[in-house]
Amino acid sequence: MYVGAFYGTLKSEIERLWAGQQHVIFDVDVQGGLKLKEYFGDRALSVFVKVPSMEMLEQRLRSRGTETEDSLSKRLFKVHFEMSFETKFDVVLVNEDLETTLQKAKTLVNKFLAS
């Protein structure tokens, strides 16, 4: 959650989609992921996507050239905090290379849906 901003999806909407044999994927922060897992339990797969290291994350963010020193510092602090929750997720997926990570994510989701 971000200060002053509230996001959400109706639980009834998720149930409606599931009833229609559709799948739902959320891209949320750690708090949102934990809330979804808490509510939906085994009907949900929680995946924690992380960078190989904080140094690599800082390098990636700096190379984009879109961050001020202040915003970079805030993002790195938040990521460091969020990484302390990775063990609460079903799976930890390390994003070393985008294409490889995407393929691993597809495999995880397909395996979960088949179970």
N, CA, C and O atoms as CSV, one atom per row, in Angstrom:
chain,resi,resn,atom,element,x,y,z
A,1,MET,N,N,0.838,-1.162,0.000
A,1,MET,CA,C,0.000,0.000,0.000
A,1,MET,C,C,0.892,1.237,0.000
A,1,MET,O,O,1.944,1.262,0.638
A,2,TYR,N,N,0.467,2.227,-0.703
A,2,TYR,CA,C,1.201,3.468,-0.754
A,2,TYR,C,C,0.392,4.526,-0.026
A,2,TYR,O,O,-0.834,4.550,-0.132
A,3,VAL,N,N,1.057,5.395,0.706
A,3,VAL,CA,C,0.384,6.410,1.493
A,3,VAL,C,C,-0.548,7.230,0.619
A,3,VAL,O,O,-0.143,7.776,-0.407
A,4,GLY,N,N,-1.811,7.309,1.044
A,4,GLY,CA,C,-2.791,8.108,0.324
A,4,GLY,C,C,-3.393,7.430,-0.892
A,4,GLY,O,O,-4.232,8.022,-1.571
A,5,ALA,N,N,-2.986,6.200,-1.184
A,5,ALA,CA,C,-3.511,5.493,-2.351
A,5,ALA,C,C,-4.034,4.128,-1.914
A,5,ALA,O,O,-3.382,3.417,-1.149
A,6,PHE,N,N,-5.204,3.776,-2.402
A,6,PHE,CA,C,-5.807,2.497,-2.066
A,6,PHE,C,C,-6.149,1.761,-3.354
A,6,PHE,O,O,-6.719,2.338,-4.280
A,7,TYR,N,N,-5.798,0.493,-3.403
A,7,TYR,CA,C,-6.030,-0.318,-4.584
A,7,TYR,C,C,-6.806,-1.554,-4.152
A,7,TYR,O,O,-6.720,-1.982,-3.002
A,8,GLY,N,N,-7.548,-2.109,-5.065
A,8,GLY,CA,C,-8.234,-3.329,-4.686
A,8,GLY,C,C,-9.023,-3.932,-5.821
A,8,GLY,O,O,-9.333,-3.275,-6.815
A,9,THR,N,N,-9.340,-5.196,-5.646
A,9,THR,CA,C,-10.175,-5.941,-6.571
A,9,THR,C,C,-11.218,-6.653,-5.723
A,9,THR,O,O,-10.893,-7.239,-4.691
A,10,LEU,N,N,-12.445,-6.602,-6.152
A,10,LEU,CA,C,-13.506,-7.263,-5.401
A,10,LEU,C,C,-13.281,-8.770,-5.382
A,10,LEU,O,O,-12.993,-9.373,-6.415
A,11,LYS,N,N,-13.413,-9.370,-4.216
A,11,LYS,CA,C,-13.276,-10.821,-4.090
A,11,LYS,C,C,-14.333,-11.507,-4.942
A,11,LYS,O,O,-14.081,-12.563,-5.524
A,12,SER,N,N,-15.502,-10.915,-5.014
A,12,SER,CA,C,-16.572,-11.495,-5.823
A,12,SER,C,C,-16.192,-11.528,-7.308
A,12,SER,O,O,-16.624,-12.422,-8.035
A,13,GLU,N,N,-15.402,-10.580,-7.753
A,13,GLU,CA,C,-14.954,-10.551,-9.146
A,13,GLU,C,C,-13.983,-11.704,-9.417
A,13,GLU,O,O,-14.035,-12.325,-10.479
A,14,ILE,N,N,-13.120,-11.982,-8.479
A,14,ILE,CA,C,-12.192,-13.104,-8.623
A,14,ILE,C,C,-12.977,-14.414,-8.668
A,14,ILE,O,O,-12.718,-15.271,-9.513
A,15,GLU,N,N,-13.926,-14.560,-7.764
A,15,GLU,CA,C,-14.752,-15.770,-7.737
A,15,GLU,C,C,-15.535,-15.917,-9.046
A,15,GLU,O,O,-15.688,-17.028,-9.553
A,16,ARG,N,N,-16.024,-14.813,-9.589
A,16,ARG,CA,C,-16.765,-14.841,-10.852
A,16,ARG,C,C,-15.871,-15.329,-11.995
A,16,ARG,O,O,-16.286,-16.155,-12.808
A,17,LEU,N,N,-14.653,-14.815,-12.045
A,17,LEU,CA,C,-13.712,-15.228,-13.087
A,17,LEU,C,C,-13.359,-16.701,-12.945
A,17,LEU,O,O,-13.311,-17.430,-13.936
A,18,TRP,N,N,-13.113,-17.139,-11.718
A,18,TRP,CA,C,-12.803,-18.547,-11.490
A,18,TRP,C,C,-13.968,-19.440,-11.902
A,18,TRP,O,O,-13.768,-20.511,-12.475
A,19,ALA,N,N,-15.176,-18.993,-11.606
A,19,ALA,CA,C,-16.358,-19.772,-11.979
A,19,ALA,C,C,-16.458,-19.914,-13.499
A,19,ALA,O,O,-16.991,-20.906,-13.996
A,20,GLY,N,N,-15.956,-18.941,-14.225
A,20,GLY,CA,C,-15.935,-18.978,-15.688
A,20,GLY,C,C,-14.688,-19.641,-16.245
A,20,GLY,O,O,-14.376,-19.491,-17.427
A,21,GLN,N,N,-13.966,-20.383,-15.392
A,21,GLN,CA,C,-12.750,-21.114,-15.792
A,21,GLN,C,C,-11.635,-20.184,-16.276
A,21,GLN,O,O,-10.820,-20.572,-17.112
A,22,GLN,N,N,-11.601,-18.969,-15.754
A,22,GLN,CA,C,-10.536,-18.030,-16.090
A,22,GLN,C,C,-9.562,-17.950,-14.922
A,22,GLN,O,O,-9.900,-18.299,-13.791
A,23,HIS,N,N,-8.363,-17.490,-15.208
A,23,HIS,CA,C,-7.330,-17.369,-14.188
A,23,HIS,C,C,-7.057,-15.897,-13.917
A,23,HIS,O,O,-7.261,-15.039,-14.776
A,24,VAL,N,N,-6.597,-15.628,-12.716
A,24,VAL,CA,C,-6.322,-14.252,-12.291
A,24,VAL,C,C,-4.868,-14.174,-11.852
A,24,VAL,O,O,-4.393,-15.011,-11.084
A,25,ILE,N,N,-4.172,-13.165,-12.345
A,25,ILE,CA,C,-2.788,-12.923,-11.937
A,25,ILE,C,C,-2.711,-11.504,-11.387
A,25,ILE,O,O,-3.159,-10.551,-12.025
A,26,PHE,N,N,-2.139,-11.380,-10.199
A,26,PHE,CA,C,-1.941,-10.076,-9.579
A,26,PHE,C,C,-0.462,-9.743,-9.555
A,26,PHE,O,O,0.373,-10.614,-9.309
A,27,ASP,N,N,-0.143,-8.505,-9.807
A,27,ASP,CA,C,1.205,-7.971,-9.654
A,27,ASP,C,C,1.097,-6.946,-8.538
A,27,ASP,O,O,0.737,-5.792,-8.770
A,28,VAL,N,N,1.412,-7.378,-7.329
A,28,VAL,CA,C,1.216,-6.537,-6.152
A,28,VAL,C,C,2.480,-6.491,-5.314
A,28,VAL,O,O,3.413,-7.266,-5.526
A,29,ASP,N,N,2.498,-5.572,-4.363
A,29,ASP,CA,C,3.634,-5.513,-3.453
A,29,ASP,C,C,3.522,-6.651,-2.435
A,29,ASP,O,O,2.560,-7.419,-2.454
A,30,VAL,N,N,4.499,-6.748,-1.563
A,30,VAL,CA,C,4.567,-7.841,-0.600
A,30,VAL,C,C,3.324,-7.893,0.280
A,30,VAL,O,O,2.759,-8.967,0.488
A,31,GLN,N,N,2.897,-6.758,0.793
A,31,GLN,CA,C,1.724,-6.746,1.668
A,31,GLN,C,C,0.494,-7.256,0.934
A,31,GLN,O,O,-0.279,-8.038,1.486
A,32,GLY,N,N,0.310,-6.822,-0.298
A,32,GLY,CA,C,-0.825,-7.274,-1.088
A,32,GLY,C,C,-0.753,-8.765,-1.363
A,32,GLY,O,O,-1.768,-9.459,-1.292
A,33,GLY,N,N,0.435,-9.265,-1.678
A,33,GLY,CA,C,0.616,-10.687,-1.941
A,33,GLY,C,C,0.297,-11.538,-0.726
A,33,GLY,O,O,-0.328,-12.593,-0.840
A,34,LEU,N,N,0.730,-11.076,0.433
A,34,LEU,CA,C,0.455,-11.830,1.657
A,34,LEU,C,C,-1.032,-11.816,1.999
A,34,LEU,O,O,-1.569,-12.821,2.465
A,35,LYS,N,N,-1.696,-10.697,1.772
A,35,LYS,CA,C,-3.144,-10.613,2.022
A,35,LYS,C,C,-3.906,-11.549,1.095
A,35,LYS,O,O,-4.817,-12.252,1.531
A,36,LEU,N,N,-3.536,-11.558,-0.186
A,36,LEU,CA,C,-4.202,-12.443,-1.139
A,36,LEU,C,C,-4.010,-13.904,-0.746
A,36,LEU,O,O,-4.959,-14.687,-0.788
A,37,LYS,N,N,-2.798,-14.272,-0.367
A,37,LYS,CA,C,-2.514,-15.650,0.020
A,37,LYS,C,C,-3.291,-16.013,1.285
A,37,LYS,O,O,-3.827,-17.116,1.394
A,38,GLU,N,N,-3.349,-15.102,2.221
A,38,GLU,CA,C,-4.085,-15.338,3.464
A,38,GLU,C,C,-5.565,-15.604,3.168
A,38,GLU,O,O,-6.163,-16.509,3.751
A,39,TYR,N,N,-6.141,-14.835,2.284
A,39,TYR,CA,C,-7.561,-14.978,1.980
A,39,TYR,C,C,-7.848,-16.214,1.128
A,39,TYR,O,O,-8.767,-16.972,1.438
A,40,PHE,N,N,-7.082,-16.426,0.069
A,40,PHE,CA,C,-7.386,-17.493,-0.885
A,40,PHE,C,C,-6.688,-18.817,-0.562
A,40,PHE,O,O,-7.052,-19.849,-1.125
A,41,GLY,N,N,-5.713,-18.809,0.314
A,41,GLY,CA,C,-5.057,-20.040,0.756
A,41,GLY,C,C,-4.482,-20.858,-0.383
A,41,GLY,O,O,-3.757,-20.338,-1.231
A,42,ASP,N,N,-4.810,-22.149,-0.398
A,42,ASP,CA,C,-4.257,-23.067,-1.390
A,42,ASP,C,C,-4.808,-22.847,-2.796
A,42,ASP,O,O,-4.319,-23.447,-3.753
A,43,ARG,N,N,-5.813,-21.999,-2.927
A,43,ARG,CA,C,-6.341,-21.704,-4.259
A,43,ARG,C,C,-5.467,-20.672,-4.972
A,43,ARG,O,O,-5.706,-20.347,-6.136
A,44,ALA,N,N,-4.463,-20.162,-4.274
A,44,ALA,CA,C,-3.571,-19.144,-4.850
A,44,ALA,C,C,-2.121,-19.609,-4.745
A,44,ALA,O,O,-1.744,-20.306,-3.803
A,45,LEU,N,N,-1.332,-19.219,-5.710
A,45,LEU,CA,C,0.111,-19.450,-5.702
A,45,LEU,C,C,0.772,-18.097,-5.490
A,45,LEU,O,O,0.600,-17.180,-6.294
A,46,SER,N,N,1.521,-17.978,-4.415
A,46,SER,CA,C,2.222,-16.717,-4.168
A,46,SER,C,C,3.679,-16.863,-4.587
A,46,SER,O,O,4.379,-17.777,-4.152
A,47,VAL,N,N,4.119,-15.948,-5.437
A,47,VAL,CA,C,5.479,-15.980,-5.976
A,47,VAL,C,C,6.184,-14.686,-5.601
A,47,VAL,O,O,5.711,-13.597,-5.925
A,48,PHE,N,N,7.298,-14.808,-4.928
A,48,PHE,CA,C,8.116,-13.653,-4.566
A,48,PHE,C,C,9.209,-13.529,-5.614
A,48,PHE,O,O,10.072,-14.399,-5.724
A,49,VAL,N,N,9.172,-12.454,-6.377
A,49,VAL,CA,C,10.187,-12.223,-7.409
A,49,VAL,C,C,11.238,-11.286,-6.827
A,49,VAL,O,O,10.922,-10.196,-6.350
A,50,LYS,N,N,12.478,-11.725,-6.873
A,50,LYS,CA,C,13.544,-10.906,-6.289
A,50,LYS,C,C,14.742,-10.813,-7.223
A,50,LYS,O,O,14.909,-11.620,-8.137
A,51,VAL,N,N,15.551,-9.828,-6.974
A,51,VAL,CA,C,16.796,-9.660,-7.726
A,51,VAL,C,C,17.875,-10.500,-7.056
A,51,VAL,O,O,17.771,-10.813,-5.870
A,52,PRO,N,N,18.906,-10.863,-7.803
A,52,PRO,CA,C,19.977,-11.668,-7.213
A,52,PRO,C,C,20.681,-10.975,-6.041
A,52,PRO,O,O,21.146,-11.636,-5.112
A,53,SER,N,N,20.755,-9.642,-6.091
A,53,SER,CA,C,21.414,-8.903,-5.013
A,53,SER,C,C,20.947,-7.456,-5.026
A,53,SER,O,O,20.451,-6.950,-6.032
A,54,MET,N,N,21.115,-6.811,-3.894
A,54,MET,CA,C,20.774,-5.390,-3.798
A,54,MET,C,C,21.693,-4.568,-4.713
A,54,MET,O,O,21.280,-3.552,-5.272
A,55,GLU,N,N,22.927,-5.016,-4.853
A,55,GLU,CA,C,23.870,-4.300,-5.713
A,55,GLU,C,C,23.396,-4.335,-7.166
A,55,GLU,O,O,23.475,-3.334,-7.878
A,56,MET,N,N,22.905,-5.495,-7.596
A,56,MET,CA,C,22.421,-5.606,-8.967
A,56,MET,C,C,21.179,-4.735,-9.161
A,56,MET,O,O,21.027,-4.095,-10.202
A,57,LEU,N,N,20.301,-4.709,-8.172
A,57,LEU,CA,C,19.118,-3.859,-8.269
A,57,LEU,C,C,19.522,-2.398,-8.403
A,57,LEU,O,O,19.001,-1.681,-9.257
A,58,GLU,N,N,20.447,-1.958,-7.561
A,58,GLU,CA,C,20.893,-0.566,-7.633
A,58,GLU,C,C,21.493,-0.257,-9.004
A,58,GLU,O,O,21.242,0.805,-9.573
A,59,GLN,N,N,22.284,-1.189,-9.527
A,59,GLN,CA,C,22.888,-1.016,-10.853
A,59,GLN,C,C,21.806,-0.897,-11.927
A,59,GLN,O,O,21.882,-0.027,-12.795
A,60,ARG,N,N,20.798,-1.774,-11.867
A,60,ARG,CA,C,19.710,-1.742,-12.850
A,60,ARG,C,C,18.957,-0.410,-12.782
A,60,ARG,O,O,18.660,0.197,-13.811
A,61,LEU,N,N,18.657,0.031,-11.573
A,61,LEU,CA,C,17.913,1.290,-11.417
A,61,LEU,C,C,18.734,2.492,-11.884
A,61,LEU,O,O,18.211,3.395,-12.536
A,62,ARG,N,N,20.010,2.494,-11.547
A,62,ARG,CA,C,20.870,3.605,-11.972
A,62,ARG,C,C,21.012,3.638,-13.497
A,62,ARG,O,O,21.044,4.714,-14.094
A,63,SER,N,N,21.096,2.466,-14.122
A,63,SER,CA,C,21.284,2.428,-15.575
A,63,SER,C,C,20.066,2.942,-16.331
A,63,SER,O,O,20.191,3.392,-17.470
A,64,ARG,N,N,18.900,2.882,-15.717
A,64,ARG,CA,C,17.689,3.419,-16.353
A,64,ARG,C,C,17.727,4.943,-16.418
A,64,ARG,O,O,17.170,5.551,-17.333
A,65,GLY,N,N,18.390,5.550,-15.437
A,65,GLY,CA,C,18.481,7.002,-15.403
A,65,GLY,C,C,17.173,7.699,-15.075
A,65,GLY,O,O,16.979,8.861,-15.431
A,66,THR,N,N,16.269,6.990,-14.393
A,66,THR,CA,C,14.956,7.571,-14.086
A,66,THR,C,C,14.785,7.930,-12.621
A,66,THR,O,O,13.747,8.455,-12.221
A,67,GLU,N,N,15.793,7.648,-11.831
A,67,GLU,CA,C,15.685,7.850,-10.381
A,67,GLU,C,C,16.567,9.008,-9.916
A,67,GLU,O,O,17.688,9.193,-10.391
A,68,THR,N,N,16.028,9.780,-8.974
A,68,THR,CA,C,16.861,10.741,-8.257
A,68,THR,C,C,17.554,9.962,-7.143
A,68,THR,O,O,17.172,8.829,-6.851
A,69,GLU,N,N,18.547,10.548,-6.533
A,69,GLU,CA,C,19.214,9.869,-5.419
A,69,GLU,C,C,18.221,9.593,-4.296
A,69,GLU,O,O,18.283,8.542,-3.658
A,70,ASP,N,N,17.309,10.528,-4.051
A,70,ASP,CA,C,16.311,10.358,-2.996
A,70,ASP,C,C,15.349,9.216,-3.325
A,70,ASP,O,O,15.086,8.366,-2.474
A,71,SER,N,N,14.824,9.189,-4.548
A,71,SER,CA,C,13.880,8.125,-4.916
A,71,SER,C,C,14.583,6.771,-4.971
A,71,SER,O,O,13.990,5.748,-4.628
A,72,LEU,N,N,15.838,6.763,-5.399
A,72,LEU,CA,C,16.619,5.526,-5.425
A,72,LEU,C,C,16.794,4.990,-4.009
A,72,LEU,O,O,16.619,3.797,-3.765
A,73,SER,N,N,17.131,5.856,-3.099
A,73,SER,CA,C,17.318,5.462,-1.708
A,73,SER,C,C,16.027,4.891,-1.126
A,73,SER,O,O,16.057,3.880,-0.425
A,74,LYS,N,N,14.902,5.529,-1.409
A,74,LYS,CA,C,13.605,5.056,-0.905
A,74,LYS,C,C,13.254,3.692,-1.495
A,74,LYS,O,O,12.782,2.811,-0.776
A,75,ARG,N,N,13.477,3.513,-2.778
A,75,ARG,CA,C,13.168,2.229,-3.420
A,75,ARG,C,C,14.033,1.107,-2.857
A,75,ARG,O,O,13.535,0.016,-2.580
A,76,LEU,N,N,15.325,1.371,-2.685
A,76,LEU,CA,C,16.219,0.351,-2.156
A,76,LEU,C,C,15.852,-0.008,-0.718
A,76,LEU,O,O,15.924,-1.175,-0.332
A,77,PHE,N,N,15.460,0.983,0.071
A,77,PHE,CA,C,15.032,0.721,1.450
A,77,PHE,C,C,13.796,-0.163,1.459
A,77,PHE,O,O,13.716,-1.119,2.230
A,78,LYS,N,N,12.822,0.159,0.596
A,78,LYS,CA,C,11.584,-0.628,0.539
A,78,LYS,C,C,11.876,-2.064,0.111
A,78,LYS,O,O,11.339,-3.006,0.694
A,79,VAL,N,N,12.715,-2.235,-0.896
A,79,VAL,CA,C,13.057,-3.578,-1.373
A,79,VAL,C,C,13.761,-4.368,-0.266
A,79,VAL,O,O,13.460,-5.542,-0.054
A,80,HIS,N,N,14.684,-3.736,0.428
A,80,HIS,CA,C,15.388,-4.406,1.524
A,80,HIS,C,C,14.385,-4.891,2.572
A,80,HIS,O,O,14.491,-6.017,3.058
A,81,PHE,N,N,13.421,-4.054,2.917
A,81,PHE,CA,C,12.373,-4.420,3.871
A,81,PHE,C,C,11.528,-5.574,3.329
A,81,PHE,O,O,11.277,-6.548,4.038
A,82,GLU,N,N,11.094,-5.465,2.079
A,82,GLU,CA,C,10.227,-6.489,1.496
A,82,GLU,C,C,10.926,-7.845,1.389
A,82,GLU,O,O,10.275,-8.884,1.499
A,83,MET,N,N,12.226,-7.845,1.179
A,83,MET,CA,C,12.959,-9.106,1.052
A,83,MET,C,C,12.912,-9.923,2.349
A,83,MET,O,O,13.137,-11.133,2.326
A,84,SER,N,N,12.624,-9.275,3.462
A,84,SER,CA,C,12.529,-10.003,4.728
A,84,SER,C,C,11.279,-10.880,4.789
A,84,SER,O,O,11.140,-11.687,5.708
A,85,PHE,N,N,10.373,-10.733,3.828
A,85,PHE,CA,C,9.138,-11.509,3.806
A,85,PHE,C,C,9.167,-12.660,2.785
A,85,PHE,O,O,8.177,-13.378,2.649
A,86,GLU,N,N,10.254,-12.841,2.086
A,86,GLU,CA,C,10.279,-13.815,0.988
A,86,GLU,C,C,9.948,-15.230,1.443
A,86,GLU,O,O,9.383,-16.000,0.666
A,87,THR,N,N,10.280,-15.594,2.669
A,87,THR,CA,C,10.013,-16.956,3.146
A,87,THR,C,C,8.528,-17.205,3.385
A,87,THR,O,O,8.128,-18.354,3.575
A,88,LYS,N,N,7.715,-16.183,3.381
A,88,LYS,CA,C,6.275,-16.334,3.590
A,88,LYS,C,C,5.536,-16.663,2.289
A,88,LYS,O,O,4.328,-16.900,2.310
A,89,PHE,N,N,6.241,-16.679,1.176
A,89,PHE,CA,C,5.644,-16.959,-0.125
A,89,PHE,C,C,5.843,-18.422,-0.485
A,89,PHE,O,O,6.746,-19.080,0.033
A,90,ASP,N,N,4.997,-18.929,-1.374
A,90,ASP,CA,C,5.093,-20.326,-1.793
A,90,ASP,C,C,6.384,-20.601,-2.553
A,90,ASP,O,O,6.999,-21.654,-2.389
A,91,VAL,N,N,6.789,-19.647,-3.385
A,91,VAL,CA,C,7.947,-19.819,-4.260
A,91,VAL,C,C,8.719,-18.507,-4.315
A,91,VAL,O,O,8.133,-17.424,-4.332
A,92,VAL,N,N,10.052,-18.623,-4.342
A,92,VAL,CA,C,10.910,-17.459,-4.566
A,92,VAL,C,C,11.524,-17.631,-5.946
A,92,VAL,O,O,12.146,-18.652,-6.242
A,93,LEU,N,N,11.344,-16.625,-6.780
A,93,LEU,CA,C,11.845,-16.645,-8.151
A,93,LEU,C,C,12.880,-15.535,-8.286
A,93,LEU,O,O,12.556,-14.355,-8.155
A,94,VAL,N,N,14.121,-15.917,-8.546
A,94,VAL,CA,C,15.209,-14.944,-8.668
A,94,VAL,C,C,15.289,-14.477,-10.115
A,94,VAL,O,O,15.472,-15.280,-11.029
A,95,ASN,N,N,15.150,-13.175,-10.311
A,95,ASN,CA,C,15.159,-12.590,-11.647
A,95,ASN,C,C,16.579,-12.177,-12.047
A,95,ASN,O,O,16.979,-11.024,-11.884
A,96,GLU,N,N,17.323,-13.147,-12.572
A,96,GLU,CA,C,18.667,-12.839,-13.053
A,96,GLU,C,C,18.615,-12.361,-14.499
A,96,GLU,O,O,19.329,-11.434,-14.884
A,97,ASP,N,N,17.772,-12.996,-15.284
A,97,ASP,CA,C,17.617,-12.677,-16.695
A,97,ASP,C,C,16.126,-12.717,-16.998
A,97,ASP,O,O,15.462,-13.708,-16.694
A,98,LEU,N,N,15.594,-11.658,-17.589
A,98,LEU,CA,C,14.154,-11.522,-17.778
A,98,LEU,C,C,13.541,-12.678,-18.552
A,98,LEU,O,O,12.521,-13.222,-18.129
A,99,GLU,N,N,14.127,-13.063,-19.661
A,99,GLU,CA,C,13.555,-14.144,-20.480
A,99,GLU,C,C,13.540,-15.478,-19.734
A,99,GLU,O,O,12.553,-16.211,-19.780
A,100,THR,N,N,14.636,-15.782,-19.051
A,100,THR,CA,C,14.720,-17.024,-18.281
A,100,THR,C,C,13.714,-17.009,-17.137
A,100,THR,O,O,13.034,-18.004,-16.887
A,101,THR,N,N,13.623,-15.888,-16.450
A,101,THR,CA,C,12.692,-15.754,-15.328
A,101,THR,C,C,11.257,-15.868,-15.804
A,101,THR,O,O,10.436,-16.502,-15.140
A,102,LEU,N,N,10.943,-15.273,-16.930
A,102,LEU,CA,C,9.596,-15.368,-17.486
A,102,LEU,C,C,9.247,-16.822,-17.789
A,102,LEU,O,O,8.135,-17.265,-17.501
A,103,GLN,N,N,10.180,-17.559,-18.363
A,103,GLN,CA,C,9.931,-18.973,-18.657
A,103,GLN,C,C,9.720,-19.776,-17.381
A,103,GLN,O,O,8.843,-20.639,-17.325
A,104,LYS,N,N,10.522,-19.494,-16.357
A,104,LYS,CA,C,10.353,-20.180,-15.072
A,104,LYS,C,C,8.995,-19.853,-14.462
A,104,LYS,O,O,8.341,-20.727,-13.894
A,105,ALA,N,N,8.572,-18.599,-14.578
A,105,ALA,CA,C,7.270,-18.191,-14.039
A,105,ALA,C,C,6.142,-18.919,-14.754
A,105,ALA,O,O,5.195,-19.377,-14.114
A,106,LYS,N,N,6.233,-19.030,-16.068
A,106,LYS,CA,C,5.216,-19.763,-16.835
A,106,LYS,C,C,5.144,-21.214,-16.393
A,106,LYS,O,O,4.057,-21.771,-16.242
A,107,THR,N,N,6.296,-21.820,-16.188
A,107,THR,CA,C,6.341,-23.217,-15.756
A,107,THR,C,C,5.709,-23.369,-14.367
A,107,THR,O,O,4.939,-24.300,-14.137
A,108,LEU,N,N,6.026,-22.473,-13.459
A,108,LEU,CA,C,5.437,-22.507,-12.124
A,108,LEU,C,C,3.917,-22.398,-12.179
A,108,LEU,O,O,3.208,-23.165,-11.528
A,109,VAL,N,N,3.430,-21.452,-12.949
A,109,VAL,CA,C,1.989,-21.236,-13.046
A,109,VAL,C,C,1.307,-22.439,-13.685
A,109,VAL,O,O,0.276,-22.898,-13.194
A,110,ASN,N,N,1.869,-22.951,-14.766
A,110,ASN,CA,C,1.276,-24.122,-15.428
A,110,ASN,C,C,1.232,-25.333,-14.500
A,110,ASN,O,O,0.245,-26.068,-14.480
A,111,LYS,N,N,2.293,-25.537,-13.737
A,111,LYS,CA,C,2.336,-26.650,-12.784
A,111,LYS,C,C,1.275,-26.463,-11.701
A,111,LYS,O,O,0.592,-27.415,-11.323
A,112,PHE,N,N,1.139,-25.236,-11.206
A,112,PHE,CA,C,0.137,-24.949,-10.179
A,112,PHE,C,C,-1.281,-25.179,-10.712
A,112,PHE,O,O,-2.117,-25.770,-10.028
A,113,LEU,N,N,-1.543,-24.712,-11.929
A,113,LEU,CA,C,-2.877,-24.853,-12.503
A,113,LEU,C,C,-3.214,-26.316,-12.790
A,113,LEU,O,O,-4.383,-26.699,-12.761
A,114,ALA,N,N,-2.204,-27.129,-13.066
A,114,ALA,CA,C,-2.436,-28.540,-13.370
A,114,ALA,C,C,-2.663,-29.371,-12.118
A,114,ALA,O,O,-3.143,-30.502,-12.201
A,115,SER,N,N,-2.325,-28.825,-10.966
A,115,SER,CA,C,-2.446,-29.609,-9.728
A,115,SER,C,C,-3.841,-29.576,-9.152
A,115,SER,O,O,-4.094,-30.188,-8.114
